Amino acid sequence: MSWWADSWRSAFEADVFDDITRQRAGRNLRRRADMTVELEPGAATARFVKGAETIATTVSFGFIADDGWATFCRLIAQRPPVAAAVLTGQLPADIEAEAAAAGIALNPTRQNVSSVCSCDEWDEPCTHVWALIEDLLDTIAVDPFTVLVLVGRNREQLVDQVRMARSGRTEPSGASTEPRGPDGGVPAADAFSRRAVSLPAARPVPRAAGQAVPLPTPPPSDSGIAEADLASLVGDAARRASALLQGTDTAGLRRSVDADLVRRAARFSEPVAPAAHAELELLASASEVSVEELRAGAVAWRLAGDDGLGVHQHRWDPEPHLLDPAVGLLGHRPRVTGNVVAGGGMQLRFSPDHRWWRFEANDELGWVLASDGFEDPADALPDR
């Protein structure tokens, strides 16, 4: 745990909250809960998902006023060792003295912290607030500059304004083409004598994608873009990124538009909940198929990914003798059409990579994929 994380923990326990009886419960909830956390200037929000219920928790820290921030950056610039550390990507504990001198607090206080939660617990702060705080402390331990985000600023603003103060400029570097002046830097001997430290451990991969932040204003009415469609795409991109991080999916950027629409529909399992019908109808309309056909394709994709969808969608004409191993497995006189051998209320489909796949009849969706692919058609049949 870094100095900043320890300092923030001490502030929460000793100053911000009178009651810390729920702290341990919050720490345990943070370990086992399906939660996502979003940071924004001055606040952090967590969403806890349990079945169909979602609990939203926000802890706000307020913003550093512009005059206090300017004084703070100027005081840092006047201390070369501290300024050098900031300009080389560090957030030293020494800057807390400059913050106090500028009349600002970089640690949470009773006056600048507030929290709100949609749960029904009576305790304040509740278990969910403590779980969010535990997550923030872990984030600060990895990246101390998170502290600045939580008080309404960021690393880039600090570095740029410290440079401005050191060089005598009055505008950020992006607003002027004039040289920023000499930068004292760090003596080479000091840089090479600095003790090497281990890189911080990477944060664990989130178990679920985060929630999309609502747009502050809707798209222009003449843009041809609907806000709901945009939100759906953002949510899908977040879920795809989460799957990539977890190693459960490939990017799939080479899929056709129709195949990708099926992939998007596959997140709604069967039987489809009423709340999903509107989005499925939208996806079906875009792919110019019926909702039932889209759902059948989604079943195939969930079971076997792109390979399963390919077998579901594409028919071909193999040489007749290649189908002989399946003839006789589905009754006395199975029907053979193209790559399909049918009988006994099921189908065996032969794919171009010489695998056999079982399809079963569904009263609502037609023929749906029911097995993975096998080299021996007998292996694709259900256990008797």
C-alpha positions in Angstrom: 0.0 0.0 0.0 1.4 3.4 -1.0 1.8 6.4 1.3 -1.2 8.1 -0.3 -3.4 5.0 0.1 -2.4 4.7 3.8 -3.0 8.4 4.3 -6.5 8.2 2.8 -7.4 5.2 4.8 -6.3 6.9 8.0 -8.4 10.0 7.1 -11.5 7.9 6.5 -11.1 5.9 9.7 -10.1 8.8 12.0 -11.8 11.9 10.6 -14.4 11.4 7.8 -16.7 8.8 9.4 -17.7 8.4 13.0 -18.9 4.8 12.5 -16.5 2.3 11.0 -18.3 -0.9 12.2 -19.3 -1.7 8.6 -15.7 -1.3 7.3 -14.8 -5.0 7.4 -18.2 -6.0 5.9 -17.4 -3.5 3.1 -14.0 -5.0 2.5 -15.5 -8.5 2.2 -18.2 -7.2 -0.1 -15.6 -5.6 -2.3 -13.8 -9.0 -2.7 -16.8 -11.0 -3.6 -19.3 -8.6 -5.2 -20.0 -8.2 -8.9 -19.2 -4.5 -8.9 -17.9 -1.9 -11.4 -16.4 1.4 -10.5 -16.3 4.7 -12.5 -14.2 7.7 -11.7 -15.0 11.2 -12.7 -13.6 14.5 -11.6 -14.6 14.9 -7.9 -16.4 11.7 -7.4 -16.5 7.9 -7.8 -19.5 5.7 -8.5 -19.9 1.9 -8.0 -22.6 -0.3 -9.2 -23.3 -3.6 -7.5 -25.2 -6.3 -9.4 -26.9 -9.1 -7.7 -29.3 -11.0 -10.0 -31.8 -8.5 -11.4 -31.0 -5.9 -8.7 -28.4 -3.1 -9.2 -27.3 -0.9 -6.3 -25.7 2.5 -7.2 -23.3 4.1 -4.7 -21.5 7.4 -5.1 -18.9 9.1 -2.9 -18.2 12.7 -3.8 -15.1 14.7 -2.7 -15.7 18.2 -4.1 -13.4 20.3 -6.3 -10.2 22.3 -5.6 -11.0 26.0 -6.2 -9.0 27.6 -9.1 -7.2 30.1 -6.8 -6.1 27.5 -4.3 -4.9 25.2 -7.1 -2.8 28.0 -8.7 -1.2 28.7 -5.4 -0.6 25.0 -4.8 1.2 24.6 -8.1 3.2 27.7 -7.6 4.4 26.5 -4.2 5.5 23.2 -5.7 7.4 25.0 -8.4 9.4 26.9 -5.7 10.7 23.7 -4.2 13.0 22.1 -6.9 13.2 18.6 -5.4 9.4 18.4 -5.1 8.9 19.9 -8.6 11.4 17.5 -10.1 9.6 14.6 -8.6 6.2 15.8 -10.0 7.6 16.5 -13.4 9.1 12.9 -13.6 5.7 11.3 -12.9 5.7 11.0 -9.1 3.3 12.3 -6.5 5.6 12.7 -3.4 4.1 13.0 0.1 6.0 16.3 0.4 3.3 18.1 -1.7 0.8 17.8 1.2 2.6 20.6 2.9 2.2 22.8 -0.1 -1.5 21.9 -0.3 -2.0 22.9 3.3 -0.2 26.2 2.7 -2.5 26.8 -0.2 -5.6 26.1 1.9 -6.6 22.9 0.1 -7.0 19.3 1.3 -5.6 16.4 -0.7 -6.8 14.0 1.9 -10.6 13.4 2.5 -12.1 15.3 5.3 -15.5 15.4 7.0 -16.2 18.7 5.3 -15.5 17.6 1.7 -16.8 14.0 1.6 -20.4 13.0 1.0 -22.0 9.7 0.0 -25.3 8.4 -1.3 -26.4 4.8 -1.9 -29.6 3.3 -3.3 -29.5 0.4 -0.8 -31.9 0.0 2.2 -29.2 -0.2 4.9 -29.6 2.1 7.9 -25.9 2.4 8.7 -24.1 5.5 7.4 -21.8 4.9 5.8 -23.3 1.6 4.5 -21.5 -1.6 3.4 -21.5 -0.5 -0.2 -19.8 2.9 0.5 -17.1 1.1 2.4 -16.7 -1.4 -0.5 -16.3 1.5 -2.9 -13.7 3.2 -0.6 -11.7 -0.1 -0.4 -11.6 -0.2 -4.2 -10.5 3.4 -4.3 -7.7 2.8 -1.8 -6.4 -0.1 -4.0 -6.6 2.2 -7.1 -4.6 4.9 -5.3 -2.0 2.4 -4.2 -1.4 1.6 -7.8 -1.8 5.1 -9.2 -1.4 7.9 -6.6 -2.5 10.5 -9.2 -6.0 9.1 -8.7 -6.1 11.4 -5.6 -6.0 14.4 -8.0 -9.0 13.0 -10.1 -11.0 12.6 -6.9 -10.5 16.2 -6.0 -11.4 17.5 -9.4 -8.0 17.7 -11.1 -5.6 15.4 -12.9 -1.9 14.6 -13.5 -1.7 16.6 -16.8 -3.0 19.7 -15.1 -0.5 19.5 -12.3 2.5 18.8 -14.5 1.6 21.6 -16.9 1.0 24.2 -14.3 4.1 23.4 -12.4 6.1 23.8 -15.6 4.3 27.1 -16.2 5.2 28.3 -12.8 8.9 27.2 -13.1 9.3 28.8 -16.6 7.4 32.0 -15.9 4.7 31.3 -18.5 1.1 32.3 -18.0 -0.5 29.9 -20.5 -0.5 26.1 -20.8 2.0 24.7 -23.2 -0.7 23.8 -25.8 -1.7 27.5 -26.0 1.7 29.0 -26.8 4.5 28.3 -29.2 7.1 30.1 -27.2 9.8 28.1 -25.4 8.9 27.3 -21.9 12.2 28.3 -20.5 14.9 26.3 -18.6 13.8 23.3 -16.5 16.1 22.5 -13.6 15.6 18.8 -14.0 17.2 16.2 -11.7 21.0 15.9 -11.2 22.2 12.8 -13.0 23.9 11.5 -9.8 20.6 11.7 -8.0 18.7 10.0 -10.8 21.2 7.1 -11.0 21.4 6.7 -7.2 17.7 6.3 -6.8 16.7 2.9 -5.5 14.9 0.7 -8.0 11.5 -0.4 -6.8 9.2 -3.1 -8.1 6.4 -2.1 -10.5 3.0 -2.0 -8.8 0.8 -5.1 -9.3 -1.7 -4.7 -12.1 -5.3 -4.4 -10.9 -7.4 -7.5 -11.4 -9.5 -7.6 -14.5 -13.1 -6.5 -13.8 -15.5 -9.4 -13.8 -18.0 -7.4 -15.7 -18.1 -4.4 -18.1 -18.9 -1.0 -16.6 -22.1 0.9 -17.2 -22.3 3.5 -19.9 -22.4 7.1 -18.7 -25.5 8.9 -20.1 -24.8 11.5 -22.7 -24.9 15.1 -21.3 -26.8 16.2 -24.4 -28.5 14.0 -27.1 -27.1 13.8 -30.6 -28.4 16.5 -33.0 -31.8 15.7 -34.4 -30.4 15.8 -38.0 -27.5 13.5 -37.3 -29.4 10.3 -38.0 -28.1 8.9 -34.7 -30.4 7.8 -32.0 -29.2 8.1 -28.4 -30.5 4.6 -27.6 -28.6 3.1 -30.5 -25.4 4.9 -29.5 -25.8 3.7 -25.9 -26.3 0.1 -27.1 -23.0 0.3 -29.2 -21.1 1.7 -26.3 -22.4 -1.0 -24.0 -21.5 -3.7 -26.5 -18.0 -2.3 -26.9 -17.5 -2.3 -23.2 -18.6 -5.9 -22.9 -16.4 -6.9 -25.8 -13.4 -5.2 -24.2 -14.1 -7.0 -20.9 -14.2 -10.3 -22.7 -10.9 -9.6 -24.4 -9.3 -8.7 -21.0 -10.6 -11.9 -19.5 -9.4 -14.0 -22.4 -12.9 -15.4 -23.1 -13.3 -13.9 -26.6 -11.3 -12.6 -29.6 -11.8 -9.2 -31.0 -13.9 -10.6 -33.9 -13.3 -7.4 -36.0 -13.3 -9.4 -39.2 -16.8 -10.7 -38.8 -19.4 -9.6 -41.3 -22.0 -7.1 -40.2 -24.7 -9.8 -40.0 -22.5 -12.2 -38.0 -21.7 -9.4 -35.6 -25.4 -8.6 -35.1 -25.9 -12.3 -34.2 -23.1 -12.0 -31.7 -24.7 -9.0 -30.1 -28.0 -10.9 -29.9 -26.3 -13.8 -28.3 -26.1 -12.0 -24.9 -29.8 -12.6 -24.5 -30.2 -16.3 -23.4 -33.3 -18.4 -24.1 -36.0 -18.0 -23.1 -35.7 -14.4 -24.0 -36.9 -12.0 -21.3 -39.6 -9.5 -22.3 -37.2 -6.5 -21.7 -34.9 -7.8 -24.4 -37.5 -8.0 -27.2 -37.1 -4.4 -28.3 -33.3 -4.7 -28.8 -33.7 -8.0 -30.6 -36.3 -6.5 -33.0 -33.9 -3.7 -33.7 -31.0 -6.1 -34.4 -33.2 -8.3 -36.6 -34.3 -5.3 -38.6 -30.7 -4.3 -39.2 -29.8 -7.8 -40.4 -33.0 -8.2 -42.4 -34.1 -11.5 -40.8 -36.9 -12.4 -38.5 -36.4 -12.2 -34.7 -36.8 -16.0 -34.6 -34.0 -16.6 -37.1 -31.8 -14.1 -35.3 -32.4 -16.0 -32.0 -31.7 -19.3 -33.6 -28.4 -17.9 -34.9 -27.7 -16.6 -31.4 -28.2 -20.1 -30.0 -25.6 -21.4 -32.4 -23.1 -18.6 -31.6 -23.5 -19.1 -27.8 -22.8 -22.9 -28.2 -19.9 -22.8 -30.7 -19.0 -19.2 -31.7 -18.3 -18.4 -35.3 -18.0 -22.1 -36.3 -21.5 -22.9 -34.9 -23.0 -19.8 -36.6 -21.4 -20.8 -39.9 -22.9 -24.3 -39.8 -26.3 -22.8 -38.9 -26.3 -20.3 -41.7 -24.6 -21.9 -44.6 -25.6 -24.9 -46.7 -23.3 -26.6 -49.3 -23.1 -29.7 -51.4 -20.4 -32.2 -50.3 -19.7 -35.3 -52.3 -22.4 -37.9 -51.5 -20.1 -40.5 -50.1 -18.9 -38.1 -47.4 -22.4 -38.3 -45.8 -22.5 -42.1 -45.6 -21.2 -42.3 -42.0 -24.4 -40.5 -40.8 -26.9 -42.4 -43.0 -28.5 -45.1 -40.8 -27.9 -43.2 -37.5 -31.2 -41.3 -37.9 -33.7 -44.0 -38.6 -34.4 -46.4 -41.5 -34.7 -43.9 -44.4 -33.2 -40.6 -43.4 -33.6 -37.6 -45.8 -30.4 -36.3 -47.3 -30.3 -32.8 -48.7 -27.1 -31.0 -49.4 -25.0 -31.3 -46.3 -27.9 -32.3 -44.1 -28.9 -35.8 -43.0 -32.4 -35.6 -41.2 -34.5 -38.1 -39.4 -36.0 -39.0 -36.0 -36.8 -35.3 -35.2 -33.2 -34.2 -35.6 -30.5 -33.3 -38.2 -26.8 -34.0 -38.6 -25.1 -31.3 -40.6 -21.7 -31.9 -42.2 -19.4 -28.8 -42.3 -16.6 -28.1 -44.8 -14.0 -28.9 -42.1 -15.5 -32.5 -42.0 -17.2 -32.2 -38.6 -20.8 -33.3 -37.7 -23.2 -31.1 -35.8 -26.6 -32.0 -34.3 -29.6 -29.8 -34.8 -32.9 -30.3 -33.1 -36.4 -29.0 -33.9 -37.7 -26.1 -31.9 -41.4 -25.1 -32.2 -40.6 -21.4 -32.1 -37.2 -21.1 -33.7 -37.1 -23.9 -36.2 -33.9 -26.0 -36.4 -31.4 -25.0 -33.7 -27.8 -26.1 -33.0 -27.7 -28.6 -30.1 -24.1 -30.0 -30.1 -20.5 -29.0 -30.8 -18.8 -30.4 -33.9 -17.5 -34.0 -34.0 -15.4 -36.0 -36.5 -17.7 -39.1 -35.9 -21.4 -38.3 -36.4 -22.3 -40.8 -33.7 -20.6 -38.6 -31.1 -22.9 -35.7 -32.0 -26.0 -37.7 -31.1 -27.5 -37.3 -27.6 -26.7 -39.9 -25.0 -29.4 -42.5 -24.9 
